């Protein structure tokens, strides 16, 4: 049996479509339920529904053999696991954004950056040798520059509608984000006969879609 960690909701539903195309009895992922653990009728797969930020942890510690998680979450977690495949859905970008005139401040002097991606932001600016102050926020990141809490924000941008509605804009696109298939390092060896063919099937499906 393969144990799979998923974030419940739209991502799990997208995964269900891929799994079904690969011959997995994953229709259960589309059912309305409050259960946190679901098993396929043939007993070959067990799915754990966890918070998105916890998917890398369950895979890293081997509770789940594989999982599906956004690249943004993967970057932030820094977990010791294998990133196996870009699944090509849930696409967006991790960007630096702010008021148009904030672009002049990028790379110059002390910059205050509001974000929920604290670890990723620290790595980014450290690699650039830039002097920044990282301010951790958990929601409504766009509010930070509006109130003067920060100069810019570092956050996920999809349509950019919220930015535009508040007079903000993307100043720099940093990372392309999408859903990724990840695997536990030990499981990839001990369950290679199950995991590797599945990855091959998923890669073929993603390539055709």
C-alpha positions in Angstrom: 0.0 0.0 0.0 1.1 3.5 -0.8 0.4 6.3 1.6 -0.3 9.7 0.0 -0.5 13.1 1.7 -2.8 15.6 0.1 -4.2 19.0 1.0 -8.0 18.7 1.0 -10.0 20.8 -1.5 -9.2 21.9 -5.0 -5.7 20.4 -5.1 -7.0 17.0 -4.0 -9.7 17.1 -6.7 -7.1 18.0 -9.3 -4.9 15.1 -8.1 -7.9 12.8 -8.3 -8.2 13.4 -12.0 -4.6 12.5 -12.5 -4.7 9.4 -10.3 -7.8 8.2 -12.1 -6.2 8.6 -15.4 -3.3 6.5 -14.1 -5.7 3.7 -13.2 -6.0 4.4 -9.5 -9.4 4.0 -7.8 -9.2 7.6 -6.6 -12.9 8.5 -7.0 -13.1 8.7 -3.2 -11.1 11.9 -3.4 -14.1 13.6 -5.0 -16.6 12.5 -2.3 -17.9 15.0 0.3 -16.6 13.7 3.6 -15.1 14.8 6.9 -12.8 11.8 7.1 -9.1 12.6 7.2 -8.0 9.1 6.0 -9.5 7.4 2.9 -8.5 4.1 1.4 -9.1 3.0 -2.2 -11.5 0.0 -2.6 -8.7 -2.2 -3.7 -6.5 -1.4 -0.7 -3.6 -0.2 -2.8 -3.6 3.5 -1.7 -4.3 5.3 1.5 -4.8 9.1 1.4 -4.2 11.5 4.3 -5.8 14.9 4.2 -3.6 17.4 5.9 -3.0 21.2 6.0 -1.0 22.2 2.9 2.0 23.3 4.9 2.1 19.9 6.7 2.3 17.8 3.5 6.2 18.0 3.3 6.4 17.0 7.0 4.3 13.9 6.6 6.4 12.9 3.6 9.7 13.7 5.2 9.0 11.6 8.2 7.7 8.7 6.2 4.1 8.7 7.4 3.3 9.3 3.7 5.3 7.7 0.9 4.4 10.4 -1.5 2.5 13.7 -1.5 1.4 16.6 -3.6 2.2 20.2 -2.6 2.6 23.6 -4.0 6.2 24.6 -4.9 5.8 27.7 -2.6 5.1 25.4 0.4 8.0 23.1 -0.6 10.4 26.1 -0.8 9.3 27.3 2.6 9.5 23.9 4.3 13.0 23.1 3.2 12.2 19.4 4.0 14.6 16.5 3.3 12.7 14.7 0.5 12.7 14.3 -3.2 10.8 16.5 -5.6 9.8 14.1 -8.4 7.5 15.9 -10.8 6.0 19.2 -11.8 2.3 18.4 -12.2 1.6 21.6 -14.0 -1.6 22.7 -12.2 -2.3 25.4 -9.5 0.1 27.7 -11.4 1.0 31.1 -10.0 4.1 33.1 -9.1 5.9 34.1 -6.0 6.6 37.8 -6.4 7.8 40.9 -4.8 5.0 43.5 -5.0 4.3 47.0 -3.7 3.5 50.5 -4.8 5.0 51.4 -8.2 7.6 53.8 -6.6 8.9 51.1 -4.3 10.7 49.6 -7.3 13.4 52.3 -6.8 14.1 50.9 -3.3 14.8 47.3 -4.5 18.4 46.4 -4.0 19.1 49.7 -2.3 19.4 50.3 1.4 17.3 48.8 4.2 14.1 47.2 2.9 11.1 46.0 5.0 9.5 43.0 3.5 6.1 41.6 4.7 5.5 37.9 4.0 4.3 34.6 5.3 7.1 32.9 3.4 9.8 33.9 6.0 12.3 31.2 5.3 12.1 31.6 1.5 12.4 35.3 1.7 15.4 35.1 4.0 17.2 32.7 1.7 16.4 34.9 -1.3 17.7 38.2 0.1 20.7 36.5 1.8 21.7 35.0 -1.6 21.6 38.5 -3.0 23.5 40.1 -0.1 20.7 42.6 0.5 19.9 44.2 3.8 16.2 43.6 4.6 13.9 43.3 7.5 11.5 40.4 7.2 8.1 40.9 8.8 6.0 37.8 9.3 2.3 38.0 8.5 -0.3 35.3 8.2 -3.0 37.0 6.2 -4.0 40.1 4.2 -0.3 40.6 3.2 -1.3 43.4 0.8 -2.3 45.5 3.8 1.3 45.9 5.0 2.4 48.5 2.4 -0.9 50.3 2.6 -0.4 50.9 6.3 3.3 51.6 6.1 4.2 48.4 7.9 6.4 47.4 5.0 8.0 48.7 1.8 7.0 45.7 -0.2 5.5 42.2 0.2 6.7 38.8 -0.9 3.7 36.7 -1.8 1.8 34.4 -4.2 0.2 36.2 -7.1 -2.3 34.6 -9.4 -4.6 37.1 -11.2 -3.1 40.1 -9.5 -6.6 41.5 -8.9 -6.2 42.2 -5.2 -2.9 44.0 -5.9 -4.5 46.3 -8.5 -7.5 46.9 -6.3 -5.2 48.3 -3.7 -2.9 50.4 -5.9 -0.1 47.8 -5.8 1.7 46.0 -8.6 4.2 43.2 -9.2 7.7 44.6 -9.0 9.6 41.3 -9.5 8.6 37.8 -10.4 10.8 35.5 -8.4 9.6 31.9 -8.6 7.2 30.0 -10.8 4.8 28.0 -8.6 2.8 24.9 -9.4 1.8 21.6 -7.7 4.7 19.1 -7.3 4.8 15.4 -6.6 7.2 14.7 -3.7 8.5 11.4 -2.3 10.0 10.2 0.9 13.7 9.2 0.4 13.4 5.8 2.0 10.1 4.9 0.4 11.5 5.7 -3.0 13.9 2.8 -2.4 11.8 0.3 -0.4 8.6 0.9 -2.5 10.3 1.6 -5.8 8.3 -1.0 -7.6 5.1 0.9 -6.7 6.3 4.5 -6.8 8.4 4.6 -10.0 5.8 3.2 -12.4 3.2 5.6 -10.9 5.6 8.5 -11.5 6.1 7.4 -15.1 2.3 7.2 -15.7 1.8 10.6 -14.1 4.7 12.1 -16.1 3.0 10.8 -19.3 -0.4 12.2 -18.4 1.1 15.6 -17.5 3.0 15.7 -20.8 -0.2 15.1 -22.7 -2.4 17.6 -20.8 
